[in-house]
Amino acid sequence: MELNLVELPDHEKKIYEQIKKLSNPEKQMLWYLIKKTNIEGIALNPKIEKEMISLIKQEFIVINEIYKGEGFSFFILQKAPYLLRQLKKLGN
């Protein structure tokens, strides 16, 4: 399956272009989190890794402040739900 950029809204295409410019460790971390996301676009991780700090600053991931469980909860690609769905399908 290929990523279908034609179906993405323009602002999500820009986000995809920004993702392509990330360093390899950042891309790997983002890909890891994308594969762990649930249907609501949320992923859990036991700790905040150093690559995540950069992804948070660039708003690819956002800490879920209302989560009270163990570890940390993150919204993944919150501003690009269609892109997230396509990337998640690619990972399966």
VMD Tcl script that builds the backbone (N, CA, C; Angstrom):
set m [mol new atoms 276]
animate dup $m
set s [atomselect $m all]
$s set {name element resname resid chain x y z} {
  {N N MET 1 A 0.841 -1.183 0.000}
  {CA C MET 1 A 0.000 0.000 0.000}
  {C C MET 1 A 0.887 1.248 0.000}
  {N N GLU 2 A 0.540 2.178 -0.804}
  {CA C GLU 2 A 1.273 3.445 -0.898}
  {C C GLU 2 A 0.536 4.540 -0.147}
  {N N LEU 3 A 1.278 5.531 0.291}
  {CA C LEU 3 A 0.683 6.710 0.910}
  {C C LEU 3 A 0.032 7.532 -0.189}
  {N N ASN 4 A -1.241 7.852 -0.038}
  {CA C ASN 4 A -1.976 8.595 -1.061}
  {C C ASN 4 A -2.065 10.062 -0.649}
  {N N LEU 5 A -1.112 10.861 -1.128}
  {CA C LEU 5 A -1.066 12.276 -0.769}
  {C C LEU 5 A -2.198 13.075 -1.409}
  {N N VAL 6 A -2.735 12.592 -2.505}
  {CA C VAL 6 A -3.797 13.312 -3.212}
  {C C VAL 6 A -5.024 13.484 -2.321}
  {N N GLU 7 A -5.309 12.494 -1.501}
  {CA C GLU 7 A -6.498 12.528 -0.655}
  {C C GLU 7 A -6.319 13.374 0.608}
  {N N LEU 8 A -5.092 13.775 0.901}
  {CA C LEU 8 A -4.837 14.544 2.124}
  {C C LEU 8 A -5.168 16.021 1.946}
  {N N PRO 9 A -5.706 16.656 2.997}
  {CA C PRO 9 A -5.870 18.121 2.951}
  {C C PRO 9 A -4.493 18.787 2.834}
  {N N ASP 10 A -4.455 19.973 2.281}
  {CA C ASP 10 A -3.180 20.664 2.040}
  {C C ASP 10 A -2.342 20.830 3.299}
  {N N HIS 11 A -2.972 21.193 4.425}
  {CA C HIS 11 A -2.178 21.390 5.640}
  {C C HIS 11 A -1.551 20.081 6.124}
  {N N GLU 12 A -2.187 18.952 5.833}
  {CA C GLU 12 A -1.609 17.666 6.218}
  {C C GLU 12 A -0.468 17.263 5.285}
  {N N LYS 13 A -0.534 17.682 4.030}
  {CA C LYS 13 A 0.586 17.451 3.108}
  {C C LYS 13 A 1.827 18.185 3.606}
  {N N LYS 14 A 1.625 19.399 4.138}
  {CA C LYS 14 A 2.751 20.172 4.683}
  {C C LYS 14 A 3.344 19.471 5.902}
  {N N ILE 15 A 2.493 18.903 6.725}
  {CA C ILE 15 A 2.971 18.164 7.893}
  {C C ILE 15 A 3.786 16.955 7.444}
  {N N TYR 16 A 3.314 16.271 6.411}
  {CA C TYR 16 A 4.052 15.123 5.885}
  {C C TYR 16 A 5.432 15.550 5.374}
  {N N GLU 17 A 5.489 16.682 4.708}
  {CA C GLU 17 A 6.783 17.194 4.226}
  {C C GLU 17 A 7.713 17.500 5.403}
  {N N GLN 18 A 7.164 18.016 6.494}
  {CA C GLN 18 A 7.977 18.282 7.694}
  {C C GLN 18 A 8.482 16.975 8.305}
  {N N ILE 19 A 7.643 15.953 8.301}
  {CA C ILE 19 A 8.041 14.645 8.848}
  {C C ILE 19 A 9.225 14.095 8.062}
  {N N LYS 20 A 9.195 14.254 6.751}
  {CA C LYS 20 A 10.284 13.731 5.913}
  {C C LYS 20 A 11.617 14.390 6.238}
  {N N LYS 21 A 11.594 15.581 6.833}
  {CA C LYS 21 A 12.826 16.307 7.163}
  {C C LYS 21 A 13.368 15.968 8.554}
  {N N LEU 22 A 12.657 15.156 9.318}
  {CA C LEU 22 A 13.126 14.786 10.656}
  {C C LEU 22 A 14.388 13.938 10.574}
  {N N SER 23 A 15.143 13.927 11.652}
  {CA C SER 23 A 16.310 13.040 11.719}
  {C C SER 23 A 15.825 11.592 11.788}
  {N N ASN 24 A 16.691 10.647 11.458}
  {CA C ASN 24 A 16.291 9.238 11.477}
  {C C ASN 24 A 15.801 8.784 12.851}
  {N N PRO 25 A 16.486 9.130 13.964}
  {CA C PRO 25 A 15.966 8.715 15.275}
  {C C PRO 25 A 14.584 9.304 15.574}
  {N N GLU 26 A 14.329 10.541 15.140}
  {CA C GLU 26 A 13.011 11.151 15.342}
  {C C GLU 26 A 11.952 10.430 14.509}
  {N N LYS 27 A 12.296 10.113 13.247}
  {CA C LYS 27 A 11.360 9.382 12.387}
  {C C LYS 27 A 11.042 8.013 12.982}
  {N N GLN 28 A 12.075 7.339 13.489}
  {CA C GLN 28 A 11.862 6.014 14.077}
  {C C GLN 28 A 10.953 6.094 15.291}
  {N N MET 29 A 11.147 7.100 16.123}
  {CA C MET 29 A 10.308 7.260 17.307}
  {C C MET 29 A 8.866 7.571 16.906}
  {N N LEU 30 A 8.699 8.471 15.938}
  {CA C LEU 30 A 7.355 8.820 15.483}
  {C C LEU 30 A 6.675 7.585 14.889}
  {N N TRP 31 A 7.404 6.823 14.099}
  {CA C TRP 31 A 6.843 5.612 13.493}
  {C C TRP 31 A 6.446 4.611 14.563}
  {N N TYR 32 A 7.284 4.448 15.589}
  {CA C TYR 32 A 6.989 3.561 16.714}
  {C C TYR 32 A 5.687 3.984 17.397}
  {N N LEU 33 A 5.529 5.288 17.634}
  {CA C LEU 33 A 4.330 5.795 18.293}
  {C C LEU 33 A 3.095 5.659 17.395}
  {N N ILE 34 A 3.274 5.893 16.099}
  {CA C ILE 34 A 2.147 5.734 15.161}
  {C C ILE 34 A 1.629 4.303 15.208}
  {N N LYS 35 A 2.538 3.340 15.220}
  {CA C LYS 35 A 2.127 1.940 15.252}
  {C C LYS 35 A 1.424 1.582 16.557}
  {N N LYS 36 A 1.740 2.304 17.640}
  {CA C LYS 36 A 1.121 2.034 18.942}
  {C C LYS 36 A -0.194 2.787 19.161}
  {N N THR 37 A -0.557 3.684 18.255}
  {CA C THR 37 A -1.756 4.493 18.487}
  {C C THR 37 A -3.020 3.649 18.465}
  {N N ASN 38 A -3.975 4.085 19.277}
  {CA C ASN 38 A -5.289 3.447 19.254}
  {C C ASN 38 A -6.161 4.183 18.237}
  {N N ILE 39 A -7.416 3.825 18.183}
  {CA C ILE 39 A -8.329 4.408 17.185}
  {C C ILE 39 A -8.530 5.913 17.394}
  {N N GLU 40 A -8.287 6.391 18.612}
  {CA C GLU 40 A -8.444 7.817 18.914}
  {C C GLU 40 A -7.160 8.621 18.683}
  {N N GLY 41 A -6.122 7.963 18.169}
  {CA C GLY 41 A -4.875 8.660 17.887}
  {C C GLY 41 A -4.015 8.887 19.120}
  {N N ILE 42 A -4.177 8.022 20.132}
  {CA C ILE 42 A -3.432 8.151 21.377}
  {C C ILE 42 A -2.491 6.962 21.527}
  {N N ALA 43 A -1.258 7.252 21.969}
  {CA C ALA 43 A -0.286 6.196 22.235}
  {C C ALA 43 A 0.253 6.360 23.647}
  {N N LEU 44 A 0.533 5.245 24.292}
  {CA C LEU 44 A 1.115 5.255 25.634}
  {C C LEU 44 A 2.575 4.852 25.552}
  {N N ASN 45 A 3.382 5.444 26.414}
  {CA C ASN 45 A 4.788 5.084 26.512}
  {C C ASN 45 A 5.199 5.236 27.973}
  {N N PRO 46 A 6.053 4.337 28.469}
  {CA C PRO 46 A 6.407 4.405 29.885}
  {C C PRO 46 A 7.190 5.654 30.290}
  {N N LYS 47 A 7.941 6.238 29.354}
  {CA C LYS 47 A 8.706 7.450 29.683}
  {C C LYS 47 A 8.824 8.347 28.459}
  {N N ILE 48 A 9.296 9.548 28.685}
  {CA C ILE 48 A 9.525 10.480 27.579}
  {C C ILE 48 A 10.970 10.311 27.123}
  {N N GLU 49 A 11.140 9.802 25.929}
  {CA C GLU 49 A 12.468 9.600 25.342}
  {C C GLU 49 A 12.995 10.928 24.804}
  {N N LYS 50 A 14.312 11.021 24.610}
  {CA C LYS 50 A 14.884 12.297 24.149}
  {C C LYS 50 A 14.369 12.690 22.766}
  {N N GLU 51 A 14.105 11.716 21.892}
  {CA C GLU 51 A 13.579 12.027 20.562}
  {C C GLU 51 A 12.165 12.608 20.650}
  {N N MET 52 A 11.441 12.225 21.689}
  {CA C MET 52 A 10.081 12.715 21.866}
  {C C MET 52 A 10.060 14.214 22.176}
  {N N ILE 53 A 11.070 14.691 22.864}
  {CA C ILE 53 A 11.115 16.119 23.223}
  {C C ILE 53 A 11.086 16.971 21.960}
  {N N SER 54 A 11.878 16.593 20.970}
  {CA C SER 54 A 11.891 17.317 19.697}
  {C C SER 54 A 10.539 17.201 18.995}
  {N N LEU 55 A 9.943 16.012 19.029}
  {CA C LEU 55 A 8.640 15.807 18.386}
  {C C LEU 55 A 7.548 16.618 19.079}
  {N N ILE 56 A 7.670 16.781 20.389}
  {CA C ILE 56 A 6.724 17.608 21.143}
  {C C ILE 56 A 6.885 19.072 20.752}
  {N N LYS 57 A 8.129 19.534 20.679}
  {CA C LYS 57 A 8.384 20.931 20.307}
  {C C LYS 57 A 7.849 21.257 18.920}
  {N N GLN 58 A 7.910 20.274 18.018}
  {CA C GLN 58 A 7.428 20.479 16.649}
  {C C GLN 58 A 5.939 20.133 16.493}
  {N N GLU 59 A 5.313 19.756 17.594}
  {CA C GLU 59 A 3.874 19.451 17.658}
  {C C GLU 59 A 3.448 18.232 16.829}
  {N N PHE 60 A 4.366 17.297 16.606}
  {CA C PHE 60 A 3.975 16.033 15.983}
  {C C PHE 60 A 3.295 15.149 17.021}
  {N N ILE 61 A 3.726 15.301 18.279}
  {CA C ILE 61 A 3.058 14.618 19.380}
  {C C ILE 61 A 2.769 15.649 20.470}
  {N N VAL 62 A 1.689 15.394 21.214}
  {CA C VAL 62 A 1.267 16.301 22.282}
  {C C VAL 62 A 0.980 15.458 23.511}
  {N N ILE 63 A 1.514 15.860 24.662}
  {CA C ILE 63 A 1.249 15.124 25.899}
  {C C ILE 63 A -0.221 15.269 26.273}
  {N N ASN 64 A -0.833 14.150 26.601}
  {CA C ASN 64 A -2.218 14.124 27.049}
  {C C ASN 64 A -2.220 14.434 28.553}
  {N N GLU 65 A -2.496 15.675 28.875}
  {CA C GLU 65 A -2.405 16.156 30.257}
  {C C GLU 65 A -3.438 15.519 31.187}
  {N N ILE 66 A -4.545 15.048 30.661}
  {CA C ILE 66 A -5.586 14.510 31.545}
  {C C ILE 66 A -5.392 13.028 31.865}
  {N N TYR 67 A -4.414 12.394 31.233}
  {CA C TYR 67 A -4.133 10.977 31.494}
  {C C TYR 67 A -3.552 10.811 32.888}
  {N N LYS 68 A -4.106 9.886 33.661}
  {CA C LYS 68 A -3.656 9.683 35.039}
  {C C LYS 68 A -3.086 8.283 35.278}
  {N N GLY 69 A -2.911 7.492 34.232}
  {CA C GLY 69 A -2.397 6.132 34.388}
  {C C GLY 69 A -0.882 6.099 34.491}
  {N N GLU 70 A -0.325 4.910 34.362}
  {CA C GLU 70 A 1.128 4.744 34.410}
  {C C GLU 70 A 1.754 5.224 33.108}
  {N N GLY 71 A 2.935 5.780 33.216}
  {CA C GLY 71 A 3.641 6.261 32.041}
  {C C GLY 71 A 3.038 7.550 31.504}
  {N N PHE 72 A 3.163 7.723 30.204}
  {CA C PHE 72 A 2.711 8.959 29.558}
  {C C PHE 72 A 1.795 8.616 28.392}
  {N N SER 73 A 0.842 9.488 28.165}
  {CA C SER 73 A -0.094 9.364 27.056}
  {C C SER 73 A 0.149 10.527 26.103}
  {N N PHE 74 A 0.161 10.219 24.803}
  {CA C PHE 74 A 0.437 11.227 23.788}
  {C C PHE 74 A -0.627 11.194 22.695}
  {N N PHE 75 A -1.015 12.376 22.247}
  {CA C PHE 75 A -1.810 12.492 21.026}
  {C C PHE 75 A -0.805 12.505 19.879}
  {N N ILE 76 A -1.001 11.653 18.895}
  {CA C ILE 76 A -0.058 11.510 17.788}
  {C C ILE 76 A -0.653 12.173 16.546}
  {N N LEU 77 A 0.124 13.061 15.936}
  {CA C LEU 77 A -0.289 13.781 14.731}
  {C C LEU 77 A -1.714 14.327 14.876}
  {N N GLN 78 A -1.944 15.009 15.980}
  {CA C GLN 78 A -3.267 15.538 16.306}
  {C C GLN 78 A -3.796 16.476 15.222}
  {N N LYS 79 A -2.899 17.196 14.554}
  {CA C LYS 79 A -3.313 18.147 13.519}
  {C C LYS 79 A -3.420 17.509 12.140}
  {N N ALA 80 A -3.157 16.199 12.072}
  {CA C ALA 80 A -3.185 15.502 10.780}
  {C C ALA 80 A -3.840 14.125 10.915}
  {N N PRO 81 A -5.122 14.082 11.237}
  {CA C PRO 81 A -5.772 12.783 11.466}
  {C C PRO 81 A -5.832 11.879 10.231}
  {N N TYR 82 A -5.984 12.464 9.048}
  {CA C TYR 82 A -6.041 11.640 7.833}
  {C C TYR 82 A -4.670 11.046 7.523}
  {N N LEU 83 A -3.630 11.834 7.712}
  {CA C LEU 83 A -2.268 11.349 7.520}
  {C C LEU 83 A -1.978 10.233 8.520}
  {N N LEU 84 A -2.358 10.421 9.764}
  {CA C LEU 84 A -2.150 9.391 10.785}
  {C C LEU 84 A -2.824 8.087 10.371}
  {N N ARG 85 A -4.064 8.169 9.903}
  {CA C ARG 85 A -4.788 6.970 9.487}
  {C C ARG 85 A -4.065 6.239 8.355}
  {N N GLN 86 A -3.584 7.012 7.376}
  {CA C GLN 86 A -2.880 6.392 6.249}
  {C C GLN 86 A -1.569 5.757 6.701}
  {N N LEU 87 A -0.821 6.459 7.550}
  {CA C LEU 87 A 0.450 5.906 8.027}
  {C C LEU 87 A 0.227 4.669 8.887}
  {N N LYS 88 A -0.816 4.696 9.683}
  {CA C LYS 88 A -1.130 3.540 10.533}
  {C C LYS 88 A -1.454 2.317 9.659}
  {N N LYS 89 A -2.199 2.520 8.571}
  {CA C LYS 89 A -2.506 1.416 7.661}
  {C C LYS 89 A -1.236 0.858 7.024}
  {N N LEU 90 A -0.297 1.752 6.700}
  {CA C LEU 90 A 0.972 1.304 6.111}
  {C C LEU 90 A 1.745 0.432 7.078}
  {N N GLY 91 A 1.625 0.699 8.362}
  {CA C GLY 91 A 2.374 -0.035 9.376}
  {C C GLY 91 A 1.797 -1.398 9.699}
  {N N ASN 92 A 0.598 -1.683 9.255}
  {CA C ASN 92 A -0.023 -2.977 9.547}
  {C C ASN 92 A 0.286 -4.006 8.505}
}
mol reanalyze $m
mol bondsrecalc $m
mol representation Tube
mol addrep $m
